[in-house]
Each structure stands twice: as structure tokens, then as C-alpha cells.
């Protein structure tokens, strides 16, 4: 008998893609795909089970199929498209929080009672570190945040990881791997930050140019497969790992490469713009995202390489470039915008001072 893998959150593009990919792994006998809504994309040969992980019925699914590996991907910052036009309302956010937090609690409770479960992989986020003015230049997995996230998806991820740590203590026989992904980008990216970068004009915080990190969708698939597979040594797939592409980009560099002009605003004006954008349904511009676009966030990925044995195929800049190609041209040609900004920078920057590209190591 091969492995039986259960994957949550399969109605989303990322979850569906992982389901199709993990079926091809040697040693995987069956894949059980779980979500509260039917996916609009195909799942290959996986068996789809319509189940809400917020409900106790998920325990029955684990038991009936003798699941030994659980990949929990239903931890996200955006409502599912299937929720309808009200997805950006407070009700949509409440449903997301319930799935993230209550759903994780129910799933972990079911895993705890299922003797067949031997491996748990949880999709988390570097949002757990928050974004604050006194943050360290680089976060490691053991760096405590200066200021815990106060709400939204970042707070959800903090709570989710707390429940996962409790589960790991109660079931020491289960290999638990938590993957803290940087901002995921690629042609099919579906996140608040991807929606922000798709705006024709990018509102920014006056006086700030934060450092950002990205991880490509393809690398997300590859590292999930490593985490869900049999380890080469006993501790390989247990622990918490930052996952990000090499290098960083400044927000101004991102705007230039998209060919989109920026509008620097004072925080009160940006909060007004945030409310207007959410009202119009253009993007879920949360307070936590404003903090990220103010202070940025960079994580160290040494453990990802040394312990997990994963080397991303895409750098941060390459992941962003692939995302930018999928979004089409901006209002301004990127080359013209870059030349204009460079000329302005040369006029305003004192001789001998490093420019934005020097800070990021980007092009």
C-alpha cells in the first residue's frame, strides 16, 4: 500500500495544482482532495470530498480513507471566488478567519485522533513576523516579532501556528512541517498583494520604500512535495522553515518593472484610499498590507537550504518578473519609467551614495 495524502483548500488554484502534482509522486497511492466548495478546475485522478474543515465531519474523512499524510493548504488571506460578490465584505473576511483558525483547530483535532496520520504539512506565511519600524533587518525562524500582528490574515497565521505547536506536543510521533512562505507570486497568483500590484496606479506611503521578498508558485509546489515526502533523515521534514527566493526588491523597483506609476500619500490619505478601493471591490487593501508597504519584511532562508534541502529555482526578482509578464503592460513603458526615475535619482542623490538597486542586489 502506498501513501494516502489528504489536501485541504483544493478549490483554490494553488491547492488544485498541488493535488494534480502530488499524484505523480512515486509511493503515493491515493490523494483525497477536500474543500467546502467544488473546484472549478480539474483534480486529475484525486478523489474529491466536499467537506468543511470547520465541521467535525473532517475526522470521519481521515478515518474512512486511512490518511497518513495531511497537507493543510486552506490557510489563506483572501475569500474564495465561489463566495460570490460579497467576498470582500466583512462577512467574507469572517468566513476566511473561521476557515483559517476554527478549521485548523478542527483539522488538528481530527489528526490527533487518527492513528494513521504520520505527517502534517502546514502552509503558513512570513506574515507571522508582522511589519514594524523596529523590526530586525532579517528575520530568522526563531526571531520574535517586535510587534505581533493585530488583525487580518497575519493574526490568523499566528493563531494557526500556535495550534500546530500544541498538536506537535500532543502527537510527537507525527512529523510536523510548517512552511512560512514569503509573498507568493506567479501567473496565477491570487492574493491581496497580487491585486495591489495589478492596480493601474500604485498608492504608496510617502517617505518609505520597503524591501520585499517573493516566492514563485512553482517553487511553492516543489517545496510542498519535499515536505510531504519521506525524509532522508529523521528530522528533515520536522520544524518551521522560511521559504523565499534569493534577494529582495524595493517597492519602487517593483513599480518600475511593472510600468506602473506610484502615488506617494501620507498615511491618513492612504487609509482613505484603502477604504475607497475596498468599497469599489478593486482590492482587499488591509491595514496589515499598509504596514508591509511601509516597513517591508525580509527573512533568512538558511534552514530551508541546510535542513530541508530545498533550493528555489526562482529568485525574488525572477518570481516578480514572471508575475509582471502575466499582468501585461502598465500605463508607462517600464524602460521609459526606469530611465526617468534614474535621472531623477541622479539629480537628488548626493555623489557617492548608493541607489535603490545597490540596496536590493536587484537589477
C-alpha positions as CSV (number, residue, x, y, z in Angstrom):
1,X,0.0,0.0,0.0
2,X,1.3,3.5,-0.9
3,X,0.7,6.7,0.9
4,X,-2.7,8.3,1.2
5,X,-2.4,12.1,1.1
6,X,-5.2,14.5,2.1
7,X,-5.0,18.0,0.8
8,X,-7.2,20.9,2.1
9,X,-8.1,24.1,0.2
10,X,-8.3,22.4,-3.2
11,X,-10.9,24.8,-4.7
12,X,-8.1,27.4,-4.9
13,X,-5.7,27.4,-7.8
14,X,-2.7,26.7,-5.6
15,X,-4.3,23.8,-3.8
16,X,-5.7,22.3,-7.0
17,X,-2.3,22.5,-8.7
18,X,-0.6,20.7,-5.8
19,X,-3.3,17.9,-5.9
20,X,-2.5,17.3,-9.6
21,X,1.2,17.3,-9.0
22,X,1.4,15.1,-5.9
23,X,-0.5,12.3,-7.6
24,X,2.6,11.8,-9.8
25,X,4.9,11.2,-6.9
26,X,6.3,7.7,-6.5
27,X,4.9,5.9,-3.5
28,X,1.6,7.9,-3.5
29,X,-1.3,5.6,-3.8
30,X,-4.3,7.9,-3.4
31,X,-5.0,11.6,-3.0
32,X,-8.0,12.9,-1.1
33,X,-8.9,16.5,-2.1
34,X,-11.0,18.3,0.4
35,X,-12.9,21.7,0.2
36,X,-16.2,23.2,1.3
37,X,-16.9,24.2,-2.3
38,X,-16.4,22.2,-5.5
39,X,-13.4,23.3,-7.5
40,X,-13.8,24.8,-11.0
41,X,-10.5,23.2,-12.1
42,X,-9.8,19.5,-12.6
43,X,-8.1,17.5,-9.9
44,X,-6.7,14.7,-12.1
45,X,-7.3,11.3,-10.5
46,X,-7.8,12.6,-7.0
47,X,-10.9,11.8,-5.1
48,X,-12.8,15.0,-4.2
49,X,-14.6,15.0,-0.9
50,X,-16.9,18.0,-0.3
51,X,-16.3,18.7,3.4
52,X,-15.9,21.8,5.5
53,X,-12.9,21.5,7.8
54,X,-14.7,23.8,10.3
55,X,-17.0,20.8,11.0
56,X,-16.3,17.7,13.0
57,X,-17.0,15.6,9.8
58,X,-13.4,16.0,8.7
59,X,-12.5,13.4,11.3
60,X,-14.6,10.8,9.5
61,X,-12.9,11.6,6.3
62,X,-9.4,10.9,7.8
63,X,-10.6,7.7,9.4
64,X,-12.5,6.3,6.3
65,X,-9.6,6.8,4.0
66,X,-6.8,5.9,6.5
67,X,-4.9,9.1,5.7
68,X,-1.2,9.1,6.6
69,X,-0.2,12.5,5.2
70,X,-2.1,15.7,5.6
71,X,-1.2,18.8,3.6
72,X,-3.1,21.8,5.0
73,X,-3.3,24.5,2.4
74,X,-6.6,26.1,3.4
75,X,-4.8,28.9,5.3
76,X,-5.2,32.0,3.2
77,X,-5.8,35.7,3.2
78,X,-8.4,36.0,0.6
79,X,-12.0,34.8,0.3
80,X,-12.7,32.1,-2.3
81,X,-14.1,33.3,-5.5
82,X,-17.0,31.0,-5.1
83,X,-18.3,33.0,-2.1
84,X,-19.8,35.4,-4.7
85,X,-19.9,39.2,-4.9
86,X,-19.9,39.6,-1.1
87,X,-16.5,38.1,-0.8
88,X,-14.9,41.5,0.1
89,X,-17.4,42.3,2.7
90,X,-17.0,41.8,6.4
91,X,-18.9,38.5,6.2
92,X,-16.3,37.3,3.6
93,X,-13.4,38.1,5.9
94,X,-15.2,36.4,8.8
95,X,-15.6,33.2,6.8
96,X,-11.9,33.3,5.9
97,X,-10.9,33.7,9.5
98,X,-13.2,30.9,10.6
99,X,-11.7,28.6,8.0
100,X,-8.1,29.6,8.9
101,X,-8.5,29.3,12.7
102,X,-11.5,27.2,13.5
103,X,-10.9,25.0,10.5
104,X,-7.3,24.4,11.6
105,X,-8.4,23.6,15.1
106,X,-11.0,21.0,13.8
107,X,-8.5,19.5,11.4
108,X,-5.7,19.2,14.1
109,X,-8.2,17.7,16.5
110,X,-9.2,15.1,13.8
111,X,-5.5,14.4,13.1
112,X,-4.8,13.9,16.8
113,X,-7.5,11.2,17.0
114,X,-6.4,9.5,13.7
115,X,-3.7,6.9,14.5
116,X,-2.9,6.5,10.7
117,X,-1.6,10.1,10.4
118,X,2.2,10.2,10.4
119,X,3.0,13.5,8.6
120,X,1.5,17.0,8.7
121,X,2.5,19.9,6.4
122,X,1.0,23.3,7.1
123,X,1.1,26.3,4.6
124,X,1.9,29.3,6.7
125,X,3.3,32.8,5.9
126,X,6.1,35.1,6.9
127,X,3.2,37.4,7.9
128,X,3.7,35.9,11.4
129,X,6.6,38.3,11.9
130,X,4.5,41.3,11.3
131,X,5.9,44.6,9.9
132,X,7.0,47.3,12.4
133,X,9.5,50.2,12.4
134,X,11.9,48.5,14.9
135,X,12.0,45.1,13.1
136,X,15.4,43.5,12.6
137,X,16.8,43.7,9.1
138,X,16.4,40.0,8.6
139,X,14.1,37.6,10.4
140,X,15.1,34.0,11.2
141,X,12.7,31.3,12.2
142,X,13.4,32.0,15.9
143,X,13.3,35.8,15.8
144,X,10.3,37.0,17.9
145,X,8.4,39.9,16.2
146,X,8.7,43.3,17.7
147,X,5.0,43.8,17.3
148,X,2.6,40.9,16.9
149,X,0.1,41.3,14.0
150,X,-3.1,43.0,15.3
151,X,-5.6,41.6,12.9
152,X,-6.4,40.1,9.5
153,X,-4.5,37.2,7.9
154,X,-1.2,37.8,9.8
155,X,-3.0,37.4,13.1
156,X,-4.7,34.2,11.7
157,X,-1.3,32.7,10.9
158,X,0.0,33.4,14.4
159,X,-3.0,31.6,15.9
160,X,-2.7,28.7,13.4
161,X,0.9,28.2,14.2
162,X,0.1,28.2,17.9
163,X,-2.4,25.4,17.4
164,X,0.1,23.4,15.3
165,X,2.7,23.7,18.1
166,X,0.2,22.3,20.5
167,X,-0.6,19.4,18.2
168,X,3.1,18.6,17.8
169,X,3.4,18.3,21.6
170,X,0.4,16.0,21.8
171,X,1.4,13.8,18.9
172,X,5.2,13.6,19.0
173,X,5.0,10.6,16.6
174,X,3.8,12.8,13.8
175,X,6.4,14.7,11.6
176,X,5.1,18.3,11.6
177,X,6.5,20.7,9.0
178,X,5.4,24.4,8.9
179,X,6.3,26.3,5.7
180,X,6.4,30.1,6.2
181,X,6.1,31.4,2.6
182,X,7.0,34.9,1.6
183,X,4.6,36.7,-0.7
184,X,3.6,34.1,-3.4
185,X,3.7,35.4,-6.9
186,X,3.3,33.9,-10.4
187,X,1.0,33.9,-13.4
188,X,-1.9,32.6,-11.3
189,X,-1.2,34.4,-8.0
190,X,-4.4,35.2,-6.1
191,X,-3.6,37.3,-3.1
192,X,-4.1,40.9,-1.8
193,X,-0.6,41.8,-2.8
194,X,-1.0,40.5,-6.3
195,X,-4.2,42.5,-6.6
196,X,-2.4,45.6,-5.3
197,X,0.3,45.2,-8.0
198,X,-2.4,44.8,-10.6
199,X,-3.8,48.3,-9.9
200,X,-3.1,50.8,-12.8
201,X,-1.5,53.3,-10.2
202,X,0.1,52.1,-7.0
203,X,-0.6,54.1,-3.9
204,X,2.5,54.1,-1.6
205,X,3.4,55.6,1.8
206,X,5.2,58.9,1.4
207,X,8.8,58.6,2.6
208,X,9.0,54.8,2.6
209,X,10.4,52.3,0.1
210,X,10.1,48.9,1.8
211,X,12.1,45.8,0.9
212,X,10.0,42.9,-0.2
213,X,10.6,39.2,-0.9
214,X,8.7,36.8,-3.2
215,X,8.5,33.1,-3.8
216,X,7.3,31.7,-7.2
217,X,4.3,29.4,-7.4
218,X,6.4,26.7,-9.0
219,X,8.8,26.7,-6.0
220,X,5.8,26.5,-3.7
221,X,4.8,23.2,-5.4
222,X,8.4,21.9,-5.2
223,X,8.9,22.6,-1.5
224,X,5.5,21.2,-0.6
225,X,6.4,18.0,-2.3
226,X,9.6,17.8,-0.3
227,X,7.9,18.4,2.9
228,X,5.2,15.8,2.2
229,X,7.6,13.1,1.2
230,X,9.5,10.6,3.2
231,X,12.5,12.4,4.8
232,X,16.1,11.4,4.1
233,X,16.8,11.6,7.8
234,X,14.6,11.5,10.8
235,X,14.4,15.3,11.5
236,X,14.4,16.5,7.9
237,X,10.8,17.4,7.5
238,X,10.0,18.4,11.0
239,X,10.2,22.1,12.0
240,X,9.4,25.6,10.8
241,X,11.1,26.9,7.6
242,X,11.1,30.3,5.9
243,X,10.6,29.9,2.2
244,X,11.6,32.8,-0.1
245,X,13.5,33.4,-3.3
246,X,17.0,34.9,-3.1
247,X,17.4,38.6,-2.9
248,X,14.9,41.4,-2.3
249,X,13.2,44.1,-4.3
250,X,12.3,47.6,-3.2
251,X,8.7,48.6,-3.8
252,X,9.9,51.3,-6.2
253,X,11.7,48.7,-8.2
254,X,8.5,46.6,-8.4
255,X,6.6,49.6,-9.7
256,X,9.2,50.3,-12.3
257,X,9.3,46.8,-13.6
258,X,5.5,46.7,-13.9
259,X,5.5,50.1,-15.7
260,X,3.0,51.4,-13.2
261,X,3.4,54.9,-11.7
262,X,3.2,55.4,-7.9
263,X,1.3,58.0,-5.9
264,X,3.0,58.6,-2.6
265,X,0.5,59.5,0.1
266,X,0.5,60.4,3.7
267,X,-0.9,57.7,5.9
268,X,-4.3,59.4,6.5
269,X,-4.7,59.8,2.8
270,X,-3.6,56.2,2.2
271,X,-6.1,54.9,4.7
272,X,-8.8,56.9,2.8
273,X,-7.6,55.3,-0.5
274,X,-7.6,51.9,1.1
275,X,-11.3,52.4,2.2
276,X,-12.2,53.6,-1.3
277,X,-10.5,50.6,-3.1
278,X,-12.2,48.1,-0.8
279,X,-15.6,49.8,-1.3
280,X,-15.1,49.6,-5.1
281,X,-14.1,45.9,-4.8
282,X,-10.8,46.5,-6.5
283,X,-8.5,45.1,-3.9
284,X,-8.6,44.0,-0.2
285,X,-6.2,46.7,0.9
286,X,-5.9,45.8,4.6
287,X,-4.2,47.7,7.4
288,X,-1.6,44.9,7.6
289,X,-0.8,45.3,4.0
290,X,-0.2,49.0,4.5
291,X,2.3,48.1,7.3
292,X,4.1,45.8,4.8
293,X,4.2,48.5,2.2
294,X,5.6,50.9,4.9
295,X,8.2,48.8,6.7
296,X,8.6,45.7,4.4
297,X,9.9,42.3,5.6
298,X,12.9,40.2,4.8
299,X,13.6,36.6,6.1
300,X,16.7,34.4,6.2
301,X,16.4,31.1,4.4
302,X,19.4,29.2,5.6
303,X,17.3,26.5,7.3
304,X,15.4,26.0,4.1
305,X,18.6,25.0,2.3
306,X,20.6,23.3,5.1
307,X,17.8,21.3,6.8
308,X,15.0,21.0,4.3
309,X,17.4,20.6,1.4
310,X,15.4,23.0,-0.9
311,X,16.9,25.4,-3.4
312,X,14.4,27.8,-5.1
313,X,14.5,27.8,-8.9
314,X,13.4,31.5,-9.0
315,X,15.0,34.4,-7.2
316,X,12.7,37.2,-5.8
317,X,13.4,39.3,-8.9
318,X,12.7,36.4,-11.3
319,X,9.4,35.5,-9.5
320,X,8.3,39.1,-9.8
321,X,9.3,39.2,-13.4
322,X,7.1,36.2,-14.3
323,X,4.2,37.7,-12.4
324,X,4.7,41.0,-14.2
325,X,4.6,39.3,-17.6
326,X,1.3,37.7,-16.8
327,X,-0.3,41.1,-15.9
328,X,0.5,42.8,-19.2
329,X,1.9,46.2,-19.8
330,X,1.3,49.1,-17.3
331,X,0.4,52.7,-18.1
332,X,4.0,53.5,-18.8
333,X,6.7,51.6,-20.7
334,X,9.0,50.1,-18.0
335,X,12.1,51.2,-19.8
336,X,11.0,54.8,-20.1
337,X,9.8,54.8,-16.4
338,X,13.1,53.4,-15.3
339,X,15.2,55.9,-17.2
340,X,13.1,58.8,-15.8
341,X,13.4,57.6,-12.2
342,X,17.1,57.0,-12.7
343,X,17.6,60.6,-14.0
344,X,15.6,62.0,-11.0
345,X,17.6,59.8,-8.6
346,X,20.8,61.0,-10.1
347,X,19.7,64.6,-9.6
348,X,18.5,64.1,-6.0
349,X,21.1,61.6,-4.7
350,X,24.4,63.0,-3.4
351,X,27.6,61.8,-5.2
352,X,28.8,58.5,-3.8
353,X,25.5,57.5,-2.3
354,X,24.1,54.1,-3.3
355,X,20.9,53.9,-5.2
356,X,17.9,51.6,-4.7
357,X,19.5,48.8,-6.8
358,X,22.6,48.8,-4.5
359,X,20.3,48.1,-1.5
360,X,18.5,45.2,-3.0
361,X,21.0,43.4,-5.1
362,X,18.5,43.5,-7.9
363,X,18.9,44.7,-11.5
